[in-house]
Amino acid sequence: MTTTPPAEIGMPLEEVDTPALLIDLDAFDRNIETLAAMTKKFGVRLRPHAKTHKSPVIALRQMAHGAVGQCCQKVGEAEVLVAGGVPDVLVTNQIVGRRKLERLAAISKQAHVGVCADNAENVAEINAAAAHFNTTIEVLVEIDLGMGRCGVQAGQPALDLAKIIAGSSNLNFGGLQCYHGSAQHVQGFSERRAVIAKAGETVAGTVALLKENGLDCRLVTGAGTGTFPFEASSGIWNEVQCGSYIFMDADYGRILMEDGEEISTFENSLFVWVTVMSRPSREVAVVDAGLKSFAVDSGMPRVWQVEDTVYERASDEHGKLILGTGAPELPLGSKIKLIPGHCDPTVNLFDWYVGIRAGKVEALWSVAARGAST
């Protein structure tokens, strides 16, 4: 059940109920414009990842600034995006099972749809679903760049699978899915660059092998917020899949740039708005947002612009703040912003975005693909 929005258009921020998922619309707009300009400068396509925002409204705003479409991870997300008017969706994941594949084939009648594969049996299943709906699906071979998760090995195994795709009656071979997820949060700039340089050698060798065998890669796609400048400037990747850049989070805030400073290309635009619900002591404040409002797999949230104050621990509906000697009083009922540790799964805990500009509510957007796990 979708809950009632915690705010109304025109309402002052102070009156927004808590916990609420806030977007600073000015910072959000600048993030969209910044990456759009950077990818244009690099000469690569931008296909932002909708697993971050789960919103056709946001997807269309990204496309209005030059994005070619969206990626997502689940058929359910793809269905929501296509229903919301997104005309080009790539599922950057393996989809297995007849029912899911038939759902994927059905939406390929309404939009350009792609999917990734790393198994010949799965390719046959995708082809059968596409044939059943008299449609064509684009399939990319995912190669493992060192994550040890999904993907075939580069080189001959990737070529063998690509040949099967290209020879299937209702499939088009689209190219390679080359995403190195574990590289996104390598903190050191030089170390992160070295990981992607090594991956680039692997990808380039596979692209060359495919070409030698008459298979051109329309797409060599991948990259994320933490590494995209390396892929985009490599001359190997021609499309990037950044997702978190529109929001940022506390974990991405710890990644270092070339000068040793924390990442500064993008701004924090996503916050959880919380209320101080208890003050058991001068050193402790308790807010009304815990594990049901934050994903903590990448660490606790950061307190935004409140000096000497740390979010120490989360329980189901409570967050414990520790106030140092330099912290403000934070009286009962006061409201503050917290930066999520990991934006993607935090978004999935809310039904609504509350868009704030100049201290007032300007937009209410549904997290339309929340819980789209199939």
N, C-alpha and C positions, 0 to 999 in steps of 0.2 A: 504494500500500500504506500503510495506517495504521500508524504506528510504535507501539511500546510506550510507555505513559505514562512520563514522567521522574520520577514520584513515586508514593507510595502513601498512601492515606488514613491520617491520624494521624502521618505522618512530620514531623519538625521541618524548618523551612524550610532550615536549613543543610545537610540531607542531600539536598535536591532536586537532581537532576542538571541540568547546564547544556549548552547554552542552553535555558531553559524560559520559556514565556509564563505569567506570573503575574497573577492578579487579587487585589487586596486587597479581600476580600469586604465589609468594613465600609464602605470608601469607595464601592465599587460599589453597595451597597444604598442608601447615602445619596444617590447620584446619581440612582438610579431614583426614590426617594421625592421628591426635590427637584423634578424636572421634572414628575412626576405632580401634585404640589401646585400648581405654577405654571400648568400648562395648565388645571387645574380652576378656578383663580382667574380666568384670562383667559376661561374659557368656551369653549375650543376643544378639538377632538379631538386626541389624540396617537396618531400612527402611526409608531413608531420605525423607523429604517432598518436592516434586517438586513444590508446590505452591510458594516456595521461589524463585527458580531459573528459572523455566519454560523452561528448556533446556535439551534435550536428551544428548548433549555433556557432560554436567556437571553430569547428572545422570550416564552415563557410567563410568566417572572418579571415582565417588563414589563407583560404583559396582566393579571396578577394585581393590578397597581397602577393599572389603569384604561386602559391602552392599548387601542385598538379593534381593532388588528391589527398588521400589519407591512408595510413596503415592502421591495422588493428590486430588483435590476437585471437579473437573468437568470432564465430559465425554470428552470434547474437549481437556483437558490436557492429559487425558489417551490416546486418539487417537494419539496425537503428540508424546508422549513417546513411545508407541508401534511401530509407524511408524519409530521412530528413533532407534529402536533396543532394547528397554528395555523389558525383557521377563516376568516381574512379577510386576503388578501394582495393588495397593489397592486404591479404591476411598473412602476416609474417610468422606463420606458424604451420604446423602439420595438423590437418583436420582429418580425423579417422572415424569411420562409421557411416553406414548408408544414410541414416536420417539427417545427420549433419551435412553430409555432402550433397544431398538433394536440396536442402535449404540453401546451400551455397550456390548450387546450379540455378535455383529458382531466381535468386536476386541477380544472377549474371544476365538474365533477360531484361533487367532494368538499368544496369550500370556495367561499366567495365570492371570485372572482378578478377583478381589474381590470388594465388595461394602458393605456399611453399611445400616442397616434398623432399624427403630423403630416403625413400623406400619404393622399390618398383611395384610392390603389391598395392601400396597406397595410390600410386599413379594409375594403376588399372581401375581402382575404385573411383577415383576422380573422373576418369574418362567415362566410366559406366554411368555415373550420375549426370554428367554433361550430355551424354547421348540420350538418356531418358528424357531430358528436357529440351532436346534438340538445340543445344547451345554450345558455345565454345568457352573454355576457361583457360586463362593464361597460368602457366605453372613455372615457378622458379625453382632451381635446385639450390637448396641451402647447403653451404659447406661449413664445416666446423673449423673455426679459426683459432681454437684453443680454449673455448669455454668448457668443452667436455659435456655438452648438453645435447642438442639436436644437430643434425647435419651429417652429410657424407664426408668422407675425406676428399681433399682437393685432388686435382689431377685426374687420373684414369677413372676412379669411382664416380666422380662428378660427370665426366664425359659419358660413361656408360648410362647413367640415369638420364642425362639430357637427351641421348639418342632415343631412349624409350619414350620420353615425353614427345619429342619431335615426330615420332612415328605413330603417335596415337591419333585416332580419328577425330576426336573432339577437343583436343588440347593444342595450345600453342606454347612452344618453349620460349619463355620470356627472359631468361638470363639467370643471374646468380643472386641469391640472398647472402650477404656477407656482413653480418653484424657481429661485433665482438663486444658482448655485453659486459664482461668482466673487466674490460679495459676502461669503461666509462668512469670508474671511481678510483683508478690508480691516482694517488694524490700528486705525485711529482710530475712536473711538466715533461721533463726529458724522458722519464721512464714511460710515461703514457705515449709519448711520440714514438719511442722505440718499439713498443708493443704493436702499434698500428703499422709502422714501417715493415716489421717482419710479416704481419698479416698481409700487407700490400704485395709483398713478393709472392706469397702463396696465391693470392687472387690473380695477379697478373699472369702467372704461369698457367693457371687453369683457363683463363680467358684465351690465352694464346693457343692452348691445346684444343679448345673448342673450335676456334677459328680455323686451325689446320684441318679439322675434320668437317668443315662446312657449316658450323653452327655459330652464328653471330649472337652476341649477348645484347639484346635491346636494353636491358637494365643490368647494371652492377650496383646494387643498392644495399644500404646499411648505414652505419654510423649513428651516433647519439650525441646528446648535448655535451658530453665530456670530451669527445674526440673528433667531432665533425670537421674542424679546420684541417686536420691531418688527412682525412679521407678526401675532403673536397678539393684540396690542393694537390692530390697525388697524381692526377691524370689517369687513375684506375677506376675509382668509383664515379658514376655519373648521376647518382641520386643519394640524398641523405634523408634519414628518418628521425630526426630529433623530436623528442616529445616534451621533456621536462622544461625546456627553455622558456616556455610561455609562463611558467609559474616559479620555477626554481624551488629548492628546499634546503634544509639544513645540511644534508649530506653533500649535495652539490656545492654548497658554500664552502666546504673544506678543501675543494680541489684547487690546486695551485696553478697559476699561469707562469709564463716564461720568466717574469721578473720576480717570482717567488711570492707574489701577492695572491690572495684568494680570488677565485674566479669573479670577474667584474663585467664580463660581456653582457650579461643579462641581470635583471633586477628581480628581487623577491616581489611577486605580485599576488601570491596566494597565502592566506592567513586563516587561522581559526580564531574567531572572536569569542572570548570567554569572560565569565564573571567570577570575581572573588566571592566564594560562598561561605568561607570560614577563615577566621584568624585566630588559631589556637595559641599563638605566641608571636612576639615581635619578629622572630626569625622565620616563621612559617606562615604561608598563605595557601589556601586550598581553592582551586578553581574547578568549575563544573564541566571539565572535559578530560577524559582519560582514555582508556583503551578503545572505547566505542566511538571516539572522535579522532584518534590518531593511529596510524600505523607506526610502530616503534621498531621495526626490523632494522632500520638504519640509524637508530638512536632516538633519543628523546627530542621533542620539539625545542626550538630556541625561543626565548622571550624577546619580543621585538621592542626595541627602544625603551626598555625599562632597565635602568642601571643596576648593576650588582645583584641581579636576580636570575636564578637558574631553576628550570623545570627539572626536578630531581627524580620523580617517580610517578608512574601512572597506575591506577587501579581501574576498575570498570568505568566508573562515572566520576572519578576524582583525579585531579592532578596536583601534586605537592610541589609548591615553589619554596625555594630557600632564598631568603633575603639577607644580603650582606649588610655591612654597616653603611654602605653608600646608597642603599636602595631607598626608594620613596616609600611612603607609609602603606599604600595600597589598601585603603579602607574597605570594609565589607560593602559589596555591591559595585565596586569599581570594575571597569572592563578593560581588557588589554588584548593585544594581538599576539598570537604564537605562530612561529614558522614550523610547519610539519617537518619531521625528519625525512620522510619519503612521501612525495606528493601523490604519486599514482594511486597507491592503495588507500591513502587518506581520503582522496576524492571519492572513492568507492563507498565510503561510509556515510555520505551525505546525499540527500535528494535534490538540494538546491544550491546554486551559486547566488551570492548576493553581491552584485557589482556596485562598487563605491567610487564616486568621483566627487571631488570638492566637498567631502564630508557628508554626502547624501547618497541614498540608494538611487541608482540610475537604471539598474537592470536586475531582473530575476530570471535565471536560466535553469531549467531542469537538467540534472545530471542524468540524461535520458537513457544511457546505456549502463547505469548503475546495476551491478549484479548480473550483467550479461555474461554468464560464465559457461554457456554451452555453444 
